[in-house]
Amino acid sequence: MERLDYPLTDLNGQTHTLRSLVQKDKFNLLLFYNNDCLGCTGRALPLAYDLSQSYPFVHLVVIHTTFGNRSYTAQDIKDIFTKGESPFPIYMEKSHELFDAFDCDGTPHWILMNDKFEVLHSFFGSQDGTQMKLEYAIREFDV
């Protein structure tokens, strides 16, 4: 299966594909994360929100990736947020096929792609160095 067609489920149970989520005329920032990853919940998700607010030409696609035999519900995802709701859409993949298809190194992993589905940058992590590289990469396209 091509990576653009892997099924993703939103928190309302609707099925999507990456092909349907990528927006035209925008740069698309994919964030692969996992609820059990403290770097994801403590740094990457807040950073994703800040970036989505600071750069309106960037469309954020947040994907919860599951590893091992653990399963997650939409409520599990919502429970990590203070208000019990995510400030942006989150999509879940049942395992980690899409994560693997993008050769991600771990969570959090960021993919910046254009509307032609071409990967422009790929970054692993949430520490200051990754945050800086990610912001510089986004600023390259701020026209």
N, CA, C and O atoms as CSV, one atom per row, in Angstrom:
chain,resi,resn,atom,element,x,y,z
A,1,MET,N,N,0.842,-1.180,0.000
A,1,MET,CA,C,0.000,0.000,0.000
A,1,MET,C,C,0.885,1.241,0.000
A,1,MET,O,O,1.858,1.316,0.750
A,2,GLU,N,N,0.549,2.202,-0.832
A,2,GLU,CA,C,1.302,3.441,-0.871
A,2,GLU,C,C,1.054,4.232,0.407
A,2,GLU,O,O,-0.059,4.243,0.933
A,3,ARG,N,N,2.096,4.894,0.903
A,3,ARG,CA,C,1.980,5.589,2.186
A,3,ARG,C,C,0.890,6.645,2.209
A,3,ARG,O,O,0.373,6.966,3.280
A,4,LEU,N,N,0.534,7.182,1.082
A,4,LEU,CA,C,-0.523,8.203,1.053
A,4,LEU,C,C,-1.903,7.618,1.313
A,4,LEU,O,O,-2.850,8.356,1.584
A,5,ASP,N,N,-2.022,6.294,1.233
A,5,ASP,CA,C,-3.327,5.647,1.350
A,5,ASP,C,C,-3.508,4.816,2.618
A,5,ASP,O,O,-4.516,4.120,2.746
A,6,TYR,N,N,-2.567,4.865,3.556
A,6,TYR,CA,C,-2.754,4.161,4.822
A,6,TYR,C,C,-3.935,4.774,5.558
A,6,TYR,O,O,-4.080,5.996,5.575
A,7,PRO,N,N,-4.779,3.953,6.166
A,7,PRO,CA,C,-5.941,4.503,6.870
A,7,PRO,C,C,-5.564,5.179,8.187
A,7,PRO,O,O,-4.775,4.650,8.970
A,8,LEU,N,N,-6.133,6.336,8.410
A,8,LEU,CA,C,-5.987,7.083,9.656
A,8,LEU,C,C,-7.383,7.382,10.172
A,8,LEU,O,O,-8.280,7.702,9.392
A,9,THR,N,N,-7.570,7.281,11.465
A,9,THR,CA,C,-8.880,7.518,12.065
A,9,THR,C,C,-8.826,8.771,12.918
A,9,THR,O,O,-7.927,8.918,13.747
A,10,ASP,N,N,-9.779,9.678,12.725
A,10,ASP,CA,C,-9.811,10.864,13.572
A,10,ASP,C,C,-10.462,10.516,14.910
A,10,ASP,O,O,-10.905,9.385,15.108
A,11,LEU,N,N,-10.520,11.463,15.811
A,11,LEU,CA,C,-11.027,11.196,17.154
A,11,LEU,C,C,-12.539,11.002,17.186
A,11,LEU,O,O,-13.096,10.638,18.221
A,12,ASN,N,N,-13.203,11.243,16.059
A,12,ASN,CA,C,-14.639,10.983,15.941
A,12,ASN,C,C,-14.924,9.651,15.260
A,12,ASN,O,O,-16.084,9.304,15.037
A,13,GLY,N,N,-13.864,8.897,14.925
A,13,GLY,CA,C,-14.028,7.586,14.316
A,13,GLY,C,C,-14.114,7.590,12.797
A,13,GLY,O,O,-14.345,6.543,12.192
A,14,GLN,N,N,-13.933,8.748,12.173
A,14,GLN,CA,C,-13.974,8.843,10.710
A,14,GLN,C,C,-12.621,8.442,10.132
A,14,GLN,O,O,-11.575,8.770,10.693
A,15,THR,N,N,-12.650,7.732,9.008
A,15,THR,CA,C,-11.421,7.277,8.369
A,15,THR,C,C,-10.971,8.272,7.306
A,15,THR,O,O,-11.777,8.807,6.545
A,16,HIS,N,N,-9.665,8.503,7.275
A,16,HIS,CA,C,-9.032,9.413,6.316
A,16,HIS,C,C,-7.774,8.738,5.792
A,16,HIS,O,O,-7.361,7.690,6.287
A,17,THR,N,N,-7.176,9.353,4.788
A,17,THR,CA,C,-5.846,8.967,4.329
A,17,THR,C,C,-4.995,10.221,4.318
A,17,THR,O,O,-5.516,11.337,4.327
A,18,LEU,N,N,-3.696,10.035,4.298
A,18,LEU,CA,C,-2.812,11.192,4.208
A,18,LEU,C,C,-3.099,11.970,2.926
A,18,LEU,O,O,-3.041,13.200,2.912
A,19,ARG,N,N,-3.403,11.258,1.869
A,19,ARG,CA,C,-3.727,11.908,0.594
A,19,ARG,C,C,-4.885,12.907,0.770
A,19,ARG,O,O,-4.877,13.984,0.176
A,20,SER,N,N,-5.865,12.541,1.582
A,20,SER,CA,C,-7.026,13.419,1.779
A,20,SER,C,C,-6.747,14.540,2.777
A,20,SER,O,O,-7.470,15.537,2.797
A,21,LEU,N,N,-5.717,14.396,3.598
A,21,LEU,CA,C,-5.432,15.390,4.634
A,21,LEU,C,C,-4.460,16.473,4.200
A,21,LEU,O,O,-4.498,17.587,4.723
A,22,VAL,N,N,-3.588,16.158,3.248
A,22,VAL,CA,C,-2.617,17.149,2.780
A,22,VAL,C,C,-3.356,18.260,2.048
A,22,VAL,O,O,-4.180,18.002,1.171
A,23,GLN,N,N,-3.048,19.506,2.422
A,23,GLN,CA,C,-3.739,20.647,1.822
A,23,GLN,C,C,-2.929,21.235,0.678
A,23,GLN,O,O,-1.705,21.348,0.741
A,24,LYS,N,N,-3.644,21.597,-0.352
A,24,LYS,CA,C,-3.026,22.252,-1.513
A,24,LYS,C,C,-2.620,23.671,-1.134
A,24,LYS,O,O,-3.225,24.287,-0.257
A,25,ASP,N,N,-1.608,24.172,-1.792
A,25,ASP,CA,C,-1.114,25.536,-1.597
A,25,ASP,C,C,-0.644,25.812,-0.172
A,25,ASP,O,O,-0.638,26.959,0.274
A,26,LYS,N,N,-0.253,24.759,0.537
A,26,LYS,CA,C,0.297,24.919,1.887
A,26,LYS,C,C,1.472,23.964,2.035
A,26,LYS,O,O,1.616,22.998,1.286
A,27,PHE,N,N,2.298,24.260,3.014
A,27,PHE,CA,C,3.297,23.298,3.429
A,27,PHE,C,C,2.650,22.502,4.543
A,27,PHE,O,O,2.002,23.065,5.426
A,28,ASN,N,N,2.823,21.222,4.500
A,28,ASN,CA,C,2.165,20.321,5.432
A,28,ASN,C,C,3.189,19.778,6.403
A,28,ASN,O,O,4.203,19.203,6.007
A,29,LEU,N,N,2.909,19.968,7.685
A,29,LEU,CA,C,3.803,19.505,8.735
A,29,LEU,C,C,3.153,18.317,9.425
A,29,LEU,O,O,2.142,18.452,10.115
A,30,LEU,N,N,3.751,17.155,9.226
A,30,LEU,CA,C,3.274,15.946,9.888
A,30,LEU,C,C,4.046,15.777,11.186
A,30,LEU,O,O,5.267,15.930,11.220
A,31,LEU,N,N,3.332,15.463,12.240
A,31,LEU,CA,C,3.959,15.131,13.506
A,31,LEU,C,C,3.508,13.734,13.899
A,31,LEU,O,O,2.324,13.501,14.141
A,32,PHE,N,N,4.450,12.812,13.960
A,32,PHE,CA,C,4.178,11.471,14.474
A,32,PHE,C,C,4.524,11.497,15.962
A,32,PHE,O,O,5.642,11.850,16.337
A,33,TYR,N,N,3.578,11.127,16.793
A,33,TYR,CA,C,3.827,11.128,18.225
A,33,TYR,C,C,3.131,9.929,18.867
A,33,TYR,O,O,2.378,9.202,18.219
A,34,ASN,N,N,3.407,9.745,20.170
A,34,ASN,CA,C,2.759,8.681,20.937
A,34,ASN,C,C,2.465,9.227,22.330
A,34,ASN,O,O,3.293,9.931,22.909
A,35,ASN,N,N,1.302,8.911,22.865
A,35,ASN,CA,C,0.900,9.394,24.194
A,35,ASN,C,C,1.878,9.026,25.302
A,35,ASN,O,O,2.011,9.768,26.275
A,36,ASP,N,N,2.562,7.900,25.174
A,36,ASP,CA,C,3.468,7.449,26.221
A,36,ASP,C,C,4.855,8.073,26.125
A,36,ASP,O,O,5.729,7.778,26.940
A,37,CYS,N,N,5.053,8.910,25.158
A,37,CYS,CA,C,6.332,9.595,24.942
A,37,CYS,C,C,6.270,10.968,25.617
A,37,CYS,O,O,5.520,11.844,25.186
A,38,LEU,N,N,7.058,11.147,26.672
A,38,LEU,CA,C,7.027,12.411,27.410
A,38,LEU,C,C,7.535,13.586,26.583
A,38,LEU,O,O,7.045,14.705,26.731
A,39,GLY,N,N,8.509,13.340,25.717
A,39,GLY,CA,C,8.971,14.401,24.821
A,39,GLY,C,C,7.878,14.830,23.856
A,39,GLY,O,O,7.820,15.987,23.439
A,40,CYS,N,N,7.016,13.887,23.508
A,40,CYS,CA,C,5.894,14.192,22.607
A,40,CYS,C,C,4.847,15.049,23.308
A,40,CYS,O,O,4.458,16.108,22.816
A,41,THR,N,N,4.400,14.572,24.463
A,41,THR,CA,C,3.309,15.257,25.148
A,41,THR,C,C,3.771,16.534,25.839
A,41,THR,O,O,3.003,17.490,25.950
A,42,GLY,N,N,5.013,16.560,26.301
A,42,GLY,CA,C,5.502,17.727,27.026
A,42,GLY,C,C,6.092,18.819,26.159
A,42,GLY,O,O,6.037,19.993,26.524
A,43,ARG,N,N,6.664,18.450,25.000
A,43,ARG,CA,C,7.311,19.443,24.151
A,43,ARG,C,C,6.761,19.481,22.729
A,43,ARG,O,O,6.463,20.559,22.214
A,44,ALA,N,N,6.621,18.314,22.083
A,44,ALA,CA,C,6.261,18.299,20.659
A,44,ALA,C,C,4.841,18.801,20.413
A,44,ALA,O,O,4.634,19.625,19.523
A,45,LEU,N,N,3.869,18.330,21.171
A,45,LEU,CA,C,2.497,18.788,20.945
A,45,LEU,C,C,2.340,20.286,21.199
A,45,LEU,O,O,1.706,20.963,20.390
A,46,PRO,N,N,2.895,20.838,22.295
A,46,PRO,CA,C,2.829,22.294,22.455
A,46,PRO,C,C,3.549,23.042,21.327
A,46,PRO,O,O,3.075,24.083,20.873
A,47,LEU,N,N,4.684,22.518,20.880
A,47,LEU,CA,C,5.403,23.145,19.773
A,47,LEU,C,C,4.570,23.100,18.497
A,47,LEU,O,O,4.512,24.083,17.759
A,48,ALA,N,N,3.931,21.977,18.235
A,48,ALA,CA,C,3.081,21.865,17.047
A,48,ALA,C,C,1.987,22.930,17.079
A,48,ALA,O,O,1.707,23.573,16.068
A,49,TYR,N,N,1.381,23.107,18.232
A,49,TYR,CA,C,0.342,24.128,18.363
A,49,TYR,C,C,0.925,25.523,18.095
A,49,TYR,O,O,0.352,26.297,17.328
A,50,ASP,N,N,2.053,25.840,18.718
A,50,ASP,CA,C,2.680,27.151,18.520
A,50,ASP,C,C,3.031,27.389,17.053
A,50,ASP,O,O,2.804,28.480,16.530
A,51,LEU,N,N,3.582,26.375,16.389
A,51,LEU,CA,C,3.940,26.520,14.978
A,51,LEU,C,C,2.702,26.735,14.113
A,51,LEU,O,O,2.724,27.532,13.175
A,52,SER,N,N,1.631,26.026,14.429
A,52,SER,CA,C,0.402,26.182,13.632
A,52,SER,C,C,-0.188,27.578,13.799
A,52,SER,O,O,-0.831,28.095,12.885
A,53,GLN,N,N,0.026,28.185,14.954
A,53,GLN,CA,C,-0.473,29.538,15.186
A,53,GLN,C,C,0.441,30.596,14.565
A,53,GLN,O,O,-0.033,31.629,14.093
A,54,SER,N,N,1.737,30.341,14.567
A,54,SER,CA,C,2.714,31.319,14.079
A,54,SER,C,C,2.871,31.335,12.563
A,54,SER,O,O,3.242,32.357,11.987
A,55,TYR,N,N,2.590,30.208,11.917
A,55,TYR,CA,C,2.823,30.095,10.477
A,55,TYR,C,C,1.552,29.606,9.785
A,55,TYR,O,O,1.376,28.401,9.602
A,56,PRO,N,N,0.668,30.521,9.400
A,56,PRO,CA,C,-0.614,30.111,8.798
A,56,PRO,C,C,-0.478,29.407,7.445
A,56,PRO,O,O,-1.436,28.791,6.979
A,57,PHE,N,N,0.691,29.485,6.810
A,57,PHE,CA,C,0.884,28.799,5.528
A,57,PHE,C,C,1.285,27.336,5.736
A,57,PHE,O,O,1.514,26.605,4.773
A,58,VAL,N,N,1.367,26.919,7.003
A,58,VAL,CA,C,1.696,25.531,7.334
A,58,VAL,C,C,0.441,24.835,7.844
A,58,VAL,O,O,-0.225,25.318,8.759
A,59,HIS,N,N,0.132,23.698,7.240
A,59,HIS,CA,C,-1.004,22.880,7.670
A,59,HIS,C,C,-0.475,21.737,8.521
A,59,HIS,O,O,0.401,20.986,8.092
A,60,LEU,N,N,-1.007,21.610,9.720
A,60,LEU,CA,C,-0.546,20.626,10.682
A,60,LEU,C,C,-1.375,19.347,10.585
A,60,LEU,O,O,-2.605,19.386,10.591
A,61,VAL,N,N,-0.675,18.209,10.496
A,61,VAL,CA,C,-1.312,16.888,10.524
A,61,VAL,C,C,-0.636,16.093,11.637
A,61,VAL,O,O,0.518,15.684,11.506
A,62,VAL,N,N,-1.359,15.879,12.724
A,62,VAL,CA,C,-0.806,15.204,13.897
A,62,VAL,C,C,-1.303,13.761,13.906
A,62,VAL,O,O,-2.505,13.502,13.856
A,63,ILE,N,N,-0.356,12.830,13.970
A,63,ILE,CA,C,-0.686,11.405,13.870
A,63,ILE,C,C,-0.172,10.671,15.105
A,63,ILE,O,O,1.027,10.648,15.380
A,64,HIS,N,N,-1.094,10.080,15.833
A,64,HIS,CA,C,-0.716,9.243,16.973
A,64,HIS,C,C,-0.353,7.863,16.430
A,64,HIS,O,O,-1.164,7.208,15.776
A,65,THR,N,N,0.856,7.439,16.704
A,65,THR,CA,C,1.367,6.161,16.234
A,65,THR,C,C,1.389,5.176,17.395
A,65,THR,O,O,1.801,5.520,18.503
A,66,THR,N,N,0.949,3.965,17.138
A,66,THR,CA,C,0.871,2.939,18.176
A,66,THR,C,C,1.967,1.907,17.965
A,66,THR,O,O,2.213,1.457,16.846
A,67,PHE,N,N,2.616,1.544,19.056
A,67,PHE,CA,C,3.666,0.531,19.027
A,67,PHE,C,C,3.280,-0.611,19.949
A,67,PHE,O,O,2.575,-0.405,20.937
A,68,GLY,N,N,3.739,-1.811,19.632
A,68,GLY,CA,C,3.489,-2.963,20.485
A,68,GLY,C,C,2.023,-3.350,20.517
A,68,GLY,O,O,1.278,-3.090,19.572
A,69,ASN,N,N,1.619,-3.970,21.608
A,69,ASN,CA,C,0.247,-4.465,21.742
A,69,ASN,C,C,-0.686,-3.465,22.398
A,69,ASN,O,O,-1.858,-3.775,22.612
A,70,ARG,N,N,-0.211,-2.296,22.717
A,70,ARG,CA,C,-1.022,-1.286,23.392
A,70,ARG,C,C,-2.057,-0.729,22.426
A,70,ARG,O,O,-1.760,-0.517,21.250
A,71,SER,N,N,-3.256,-0.495,22.910
A,71,SER,CA,C,-4.262,0.157,22.080
A,71,SER,C,C,-4.700,1.447,22.770
A,71,SER,O,O,-4.660,1.550,23.996
A,72,TYR,N,N,-5.110,2.408,21.987
A,72,TYR,CA,C,-5.497,3.718,22.483
A,72,TYR,C,C,-6.883,4.050,21.962
A,72,TYR,O,O,-7.238,3.710,20.833
A,73,THR,N,N,-7.653,4.714,22.793
A,73,THR,CA,C,-8.967,5.194,22.379
A,73,THR,C,C,-8.876,6.696,22.132
A,73,THR,O,O,-7.891,7.342,22.493
A,74,ALA,N,N,-9.906,7.231,21.519
A,74,ALA,CA,C,-9.968,8.682,21.328
A,74,ALA,C,C,-9.922,9.383,22.686
A,74,ALA,O,O,-9.308,10.442,22.818
A,75,GLN,N,N,-10.562,8.804,23.682
A,75,GLN,CA,C,-10.546,9.414,25.020
A,75,GLN,C,C,-9.143,9.409,25.615
A,75,GLN,O,O,-8.757,10.366,26.286
A,76,ASP,N,N,-8.371,8.343,25.379
A,76,ASP,CA,C,-6.985,8.307,25.842
A,76,ASP,C,C,-6.202,9.488,25.261
A,76,ASP,O,O,-5.416,10.130,25.957
A,77,ILE,N,N,-6.431,9.760,23.981
A,77,ILE,CA,C,-5.742,10.860,23.307
A,77,ILE,C,C,-6.170,12.186,23.927
A,77,ILE,O,O,-5.324,13.020,24.247
A,78,LYS,N,N,-7.456,12.384,24.097
A,78,LYS,CA,C,-7.979,13.641,24.644
A,78,LYS,C,C,-7.524,13.878,26.077
A,78,LYS,O,O,-7.326,15.023,26.485
A,79,ASP,N,N,-7.359,12.814,26.837
A,79,ASP,CA,C,-7.028,12.940,28.263
A,79,ASP,C,C,-5.672,13.569,28.530
A,79,ASP,O,O,-5.430,14.029,29.646
A,80,ILE,N,N,-4.777,13.607,27.547
A,80,ILE,CA,C,-3.471,14.225,27.793
A,80,ILE,C,C,-3.546,15.746,27.760
A,80,ILE,O,O,-2.606,16.421,28.180
A,81,PHE,N,N,-4.658,16.292,27.265
A,81,PHE,CA,C,-4.813,17.738,27.182
A,81,PHE,C,C,-5.520,18.263,28.427
A,81,PHE,O,O,-6.460,17.641,28.923
A,82,THR,N,N,-5.074,19.389,28.921
A,82,THR,CA,C,-5.613,19.974,30.146
A,82,THR,C,C,-7.130,20.128,30.106
A,82,THR,O,O,-7.817,19.845,31.088
A,83,LYS,N,N,-7.646,20.575,28.970
A,83,LYS,CA,C,-9.088,20.804,28.851
A,83,LYS,C,C,-9.842,19.579,28.355
A,83,LYS,O,O,-11.054,19.639,28.152
A,84,GLY,N,N,-9.135,18.465,28.157
A,84,GLY,CA,C,-9.786,17.239,27.715
A,84,GLY,C,C,-10.146,17.219,26.247
A,84,GLY,O,O,-10.875,16.331,25.804
A,85,GLU,N,N,-9.652,18.176,25.484
A,85,GLU,CA,C,-9.864,18.250,24.035
A,85,GLU,C,C,-8.582,18.728,23.385
A,85,GLU,O,O,-7.848,19.526,23.968
A,86,SER,N,N,-8.310,18.252,22.199
A,86,SER,CA,C,-7.135,18.690,21.453
A,86,SER,C,C,-7.431,20.007,20.746
A,86,SER,O,O,-8.532,20.202,20.232
A,87,PRO,N,N,-6.452,20.915,20.717
A,87,PRO,CA,C,-6.651,22.182,20.010
A,87,PRO,C,C,-6.509,22.053,18.485
A,87,PRO,O,O,-6.670,23.035,17.761
A,88,PHE,N,N,-6.214,20.868,18.012
A,88,PHE,CA,C,-6.078,20.609,16.578
A,88,PHE,C,C,-6.493,19.167,16.325
A,88,PHE,O,O,-6.499,18.356,17.251
A,89,PRO,N,N,-6.841,18.835,15.082
A,89,PRO,CA,C,-7.222,17.452,14.785
A,89,PRO,C,C,-6.058,16.487,15.013
A,89,PRO,O,O,-4.905,16.801,14.715
A,90,ILE,N,N,-6.376,15.333,15.537
A,90,ILE,CA,C,-5.398,14.265,15.715
A,90,ILE,C,C,-5.945,13.024,15.021
A,90,ILE,O,O,-7.127,12.699,15.130
A,91,TYR,N,N,-5.067,12.348,14.316
A,91,TYR,CA,C,-5.422,11.134,13.588
A,91,TYR,C,C,-4.628,9.984,14.190
A,91,TYR,O,O,-3.481,10.157,14.602
A,92,MET,N,N,-5.237,8.829,14.237
A,92,MET,CA,C,-4.579,7.662,14.820
A,92,MET,C,C,-4.331,6.612,13.737
A,92,MET,O,O,-5.180,6.361,12.882
A,93,GLU,N,N,-3.147,6.010,13.800
A,93,GLU,CA,C,-2.913,4.833,12.980
A,93,GLU,C,C,-2.868,3.647,13.925
A,93,GLU,O,O,-2.325,3.745,15.026
A,94,LYS,N,N,-3.442,2.519,13.497
A,94,LYS,CA,C,-3.581,1.366,14.387
A,94,LYS,C,C,-2.246,0.798,14.820
A,94,LYS,O,O,-2.107,0.316,15.944
A,95,SER,N,N,-1.285,0.851,13.956
A,95,SER,CA,C,0.056,0.431,14.342
A,95,SER,C,C,1.001,1.512,13.863
A,95,SER,O,O,0.766,2.691,14.127
A,96,HIS,N,N,2.042,1.151,13.181
A,96,HIS,CA,C,3.024,2.173,12.800
A,96,HIS,C,C,3.437,2.056,11.333
A,96,HIS,O,O,4.586,2.324,10.984
A,97,GLU,N,N,2.501,1.658,10.482
A,97,GLU,CA,C,2.841,1.497,9.060
A,97,GLU,C,C,3.236,2.812,8.399
A,97,GLU,O,O,4.232,2.866,7.678
A,98,LEU,N,N,2.465,3.874,8.638
A,98,LEU,CA,C,2.780,5.164,8.023
A,98,LEU,C,C,4.077,5.722,8.614
A,98,LEU,O,O,4.919,6.256,7.892
A,99,PHE,N,N,4.226,5.594,9.907
A,99,PHE,CA,C,5.458,5.965,10.596
A,99,PHE,C,C,6.659,5.270,9.932
A,99,PHE,O,O,7.670,5.908,9.641
A,100,ASP,N,N,6.534,3.971,9.702
A,100,ASP,CA,C,7.600,3.208,9.050
A,100,ASP,C,C,7.806,3.631,7.600
A,100,ASP,O,O,8.940,3.696,7.123
A,101,ALA,N,N,6.713,3.917,6.901
A,101,ALA,CA,C,6.806,4.295,5.487
A,101,ALA,C,C,7.594,5.590,5.295
A,101,ALA,O,O,8.190,5.811,4.241
A,102,PHE,N,N,7.594,6.442,6.319
A,102,PHE,CA,C,8.370,7.685,6.256
A,102,PHE,C,C,9.753,7.534,6.891
A,102,PHE,O,O,10.464,8.523,7.071
A,103,ASP,N,N,10.135,6.302,7.231
A,103,ASP,CA,C,11.450,6.021,7.830
A,103,ASP,C,C,11.719,6.873,9.063
A,103,ASP,O,O,12.816,7.402,9.241
A,104,CYS,N,N,10.711,6.999,9.905
A,104,CYS,CA,C,10.865,7.777,11.131
A,104,CYS,C,C,11.808,7.068,12.092
A,104,CYS,O,O,11.878,5.839,12.127
A,105,ASP,N,N,12.530,7.866,12.871
A,105,ASP,CA,C,13.526,7.330,13.803
A,105,ASP,C,C,12.951,7.037,15.183
A,105,ASP,O,O,13.555,6.280,15.943
A,106,GLY,N,N,11.834,7.596,15.520
A,106,GLY,CA,C,11.221,7.465,16.832
A,106,GLY,C,C,10.179,8.550,16.965
A,106,GLY,O,O,9.860,9.239,15.995
A,107,THR,N,N,9.646,8.705,18.167
A,107,THR,CA,C,8.681,9.777,18.372
A,107,THR,C,C,9.277,10.780,19.353
A,107,THR,O,O,9.972,10.398,20.295
A,108,PRO,N,N,9.006,12.050,19.131
A,108,PRO,CA,C,8.259,12.629,18.023
A,108,PRO,C,C,9.116,12.711,16.766
A,108,PRO,O,O,10.337,12.854,16.829
A,109,HIS,N,N,8.451,12.617,15.639
A,109,HIS,CA,C,9.127,12.759,14.354
A,109,HIS,C,C,8.309,13.705,13.487
A,109,HIS,O,O,7.090,13.575,13.378
A,110,TRP,N,N,8.995,14.650,12.877
A,110,TRP,CA,C,8.374,15.707,12.083
A,110,TRP,C,C,8.720,15.520,10.617
A,110,TRP,O,O,9.876,15.271,10.277
A,111,ILE,N,N,7.727,15.636,9.746
A,111,ILE,CA,C,7.926,15.580,8.297
A,111,ILE,C,C,7.327,16.864,7.714
A,111,ILE,O,O,6.140,17.135,7.892
A,112,LEU,N,N,8.138,17.636,7.030
A,112,LEU,CA,C,7.644,18.827,6.331
A,112,LEU,C,C,7.566,18.471,4.857
A,112,LEU,O,O,8.574,18.126,4.240
A,113,MET,N,N,6.369,18.554,4.296
A,113,MET,CA,C,6.186,18.183,2.892
A,113,MET,C,C,5.375,19.247,2.171
A,113,MET,O,O,4.628,20.007,2.787
A,114,ASN,N,N,5.537,19.288,0.865
A,114,ASN,CA,C,4.744,20.230,0.079
A,114,ASN,C,C,3.431,19.567,-0.337
A,114,ASN,O,O,3.158,18.421,0.020
A,115,ASP,N,N,2.632,20.305,-1.091
A,115,ASP,CA,C,1.320,19.779,-1.483
A,115,ASP,C,C,1.406,18.758,-2.619
A,115,ASP,O,O,0.384,18.235,-3.064
A,116,LYS,N,N,2.616,18.476,-3.083
A,116,LYS,CA,C,2.831,17.431,-4.086
A,116,LYS,C,C,3.331,16.147,-3.406
A,116,LYS,O,O,3.777,15.213,-4.071
A,117,PHE,N,N,3.247,16.122,-2.076
A,117,PHE,CA,C,3.619,14.969,-1.257
A,117,PHE,C,C,5.124,14.701,-1.246
A,117,PHE,O,O,5.556,13.594,-0.924
A,118,GLU,N,N,5.912,15.702,-1.592
A,118,GLU,CA,C,7.365,15.559,-1.567
A,118,GLU,C,C,7.882,15.938,-0.185
A,118,GLU,O,O,7.544,17.000,0.338
A,119,VAL,N,N,8.697,15.075,0.405
A,119,VAL,CA,C,9.281,15.360,1.716
A,119,VAL,C,C,10.404,16.369,1.540
A,119,VAL,O,O,11.354,16.139,0.792
A,120,LEU,N,N,10.280,17.486,2.236
A,120,LEU,CA,C,11.275,18.548,2.157
A,120,LEU,C,C,12.281,18.450,3.303
A,120,LEU,O,O,13.469,18.718,3.119
A,121,HIS,N,N,11.803,18.068,4.474
A,121,HIS,CA,C,12.655,17.907,5.653
A,121,HIS,C,C,12.065,16.823,6.541
A,121,HIS,O,O,10.856,16.590,6.542
A,122,SER,N,N,12.928,16.171,7.290
A,122,SER,CA,C,12.511,15.147,8.238
A,122,SER,C,C,13.373,15.304,9.486
A,122,SER,O,O,14.602,15.290,9.406
A,123,PHE,N,N,12.721,15.453,10.644
A,123,PHE,CA,C,13.439,15.677,11.895
A,123,PHE,C,C,12.899,14.758,12.979
A,123,PHE,O,O,11.690,14.546,13.077
A,124,PHE,N,N,13.793,14.217,13.790
A,124,PHE,CA,C,13.410,13.425,14.947
A,124,PHE,C,C,13.724,14.215,16.218
A,124,PHE,O,O,14.794,14.814,16.333
A,125,GLY,N,N,12.801,14.214,17.159
A,125,GLY,CA,C,13.070,14.774,18.478
A,125,GLY,C,C,12.217,15.976,18.817
A,125,GLY,O,O,11.393,16.440,18.029
A,126,SER,N,N,12.456,16.468,20.048
A,126,SER,CA,C,11.690,17.616,20.527
A,126,SER,C,C,12.563,18.586,21.321
A,126,SER,O,O,12.068,19.595,21.824
A,127,GLN,N,N,13.841,18.293,21.435
A,127,GLN,CA,C,14.741,19.157,22.195
A,127,GLN,C,C,14.991,20.460,21.433
A,127,GLN,O,O,14.562,20.620,20.290
A,128,ASP,N,N,15.689,21.379,22.085
A,128,ASP,CA,C,15.918,22.709,21.515
A,128,ASP,C,C,16.530,22.665,20.115
A,128,ASP,O,O,16.117,23.427,19.241
A,129,GLY,N,N,17.506,21.784,19.892
A,129,GLY,CA,C,18.158,21.716,18.578
A,129,GLY,C,C,17.177,21.352,17.476
A,129,GLY,O,O,17.201,21.948,16.399
A,130,THR,N,N,16.321,20.385,17.736
A,130,THR,CA,C,15.316,19.989,16.745
A,130,THR,C,C,14.304,21.098,16.543
A,130,THR,O,O,13.898,21.371,15.413
A,131,GLN,N,N,13.894,21.738,17.624
A,131,GLN,CA,C,12.935,22.836,17.508
A,131,GLN,C,C,13.495,23.949,16.630
A,131,GLN,O,O,12.786,24.511,15.796
A,132,MET,N,N,14.769,24.259,16.824
A,132,MET,CA,C,15.405,25.316,16.043
A,132,MET,C,C,15.482,24.916,14.564
A,132,MET,O,O,15.155,25.720,13.691
A,133,LYS,N,N,15.910,23.686,14.277
A,133,LYS,CA,C,15.997,23.222,12.880
A,133,LYS,C,C,14.620,23.244,12.216
A,133,LYS,O,O,14.484,23.634,11.056
A,134,LEU,N,N,13.618,22.826,12.954
A,134,LEU,CA,C,12.260,22.793,12.425
A,134,LEU,C,C,11.770,24.204,12.094
A,134,LEU,O,O,11.202,24.437,11.027
A,135,GLU,N,N,11.991,25.126,13.003
A,135,GLU,CA,C,11.558,26.506,12.751
A,135,GLU,C,C,12.326,27.118,11.573
A,135,GLU,O,O,11.731,27.808,10.745
A,136,TYR,N,N,13.617,26.879,11.492
A,136,TYR,CA,C,14.394,27.379,10.346
A,136,TYR,C,C,13.873,26.792,9.036
A,136,TYR,O,O,13.758,27.502,8.037
A,137,ALA,N,N,13.560,25.506,9.042
A,137,ALA,CA,C,13.042,24.859,7.829
A,137,ALA,C,C,11.717,25.490,7.406
A,137,ALA,O,O,11.493,25.724,6.218
A,138,ILE,N,N,10.852,25.762,8.358
A,138,ILE,CA,C,9.564,26.390,8.032
A,138,ILE,C,C,9.773,27.803,7.514
A,138,ILE,O,O,9.115,28.219,6.561
A,139,ARG,N,N,10.671,28.534,8.124
A,139,ARG,CA,C,10.918,29.912,7.696
A,139,ARG,C,C,11.467,30.001,6.270
A,139,ARG,O,O,11.313,31.027,5.608
A,140,GLU,N,N,12.108,28.928,5.798
A,140,GLU,CA,C,12.582,28.902,4.400
A,140,GLU,C,C,11.449,29.171,3.425
A,140,GLU,O,O,11.660,29.720,2.344
A,141,PHE,N,N,10.241,28.776,3.820
A,141,PHE,CA,C,9.107,28.834,2.907
A,141,PHE,C,C,8.167,29.993,3.200
A,141,PHE,O,O,7.128,30.128,2.554
A,142,ASP,N,N,8.523,30.830,4.169
A,142,ASP,CA,C,7.686,31.974,4.520
A,142,ASP,C,C,7.903,33.083,3.489
A,142,ASP,O,O,8.879,33.830,3.552
A,143,VAL,N,N,6.982,33.170,2.552
A,143,VAL,CA,C,7.107,34.152,1.471
A,143,VAL,C,C,6.049,35.222,1.558
A,143,VAL,O,O,6.015,36.126,0.723
